[in-house]
């Protein structure tokens, strides 16, 4: 079997953001809104992705400020598949983006601003 890197880098708006404290670590679970604009139809399609970031308890307050609702961030990390069985014995699955790095989006000059 070939080896490959399970990684991503994506930017979007933070939707909800929730921090939970565990014994030694804190986790911030948040949604990230991403969109694509179709020039031919002039329509924008958006989707929310589930993401989480981990930090030591001492660092979490400062670290997770970047992940406040409405912030525009770039996150880098890996995909984590999750599976569970609900109360009706139905099997479910989803993919969560685990953010190893997260930071505010750097502004990029558009072609119009350069002229």
PETA-V945692 format. One record per backbone hydrogen bond with DSSP energy under -1.0 kcal/mol. CO is the residue of the C=O (numbers start at 1). NH is the residue of the N-H. Records with the same first field share a line. If there is no record, write none. Layout:
# PETA-V945692
CO = NH, NH
This chain:
# PETA-V945692
5 = 7
8 = 77
10 = 75
12 = 73
13 = 33
14 = 70
16 = 31
18 = 29
20 = 27
24 = 57
25 = 22
26 = 55
27 = 20
28 = 53
29 = 18
30 = 51
31 = 15
32 = 49
33 = 13
34 = 47
36 = 45
38 = 42, 43
43 = 38
45 = 36
47 = 34
49 = 32
50 = 97
51 = 30
52 = 99
53 = 28
55 = 26
56 = 60
59 = 63
60 = 64
64 = 67
65 = 68
68 = 71
71 = 14
72 = 105
73 = 12
74 = 103
75 = 10
76 = 100, 101
77 = 8
78 = 98
80 = 96
82 = 94
84 = 92
86 = 89
90 = 86
92 = 84
94 = 82
96 = 80
97 = 52
98 = 78
101 = 76
103 = 74
110 = 114
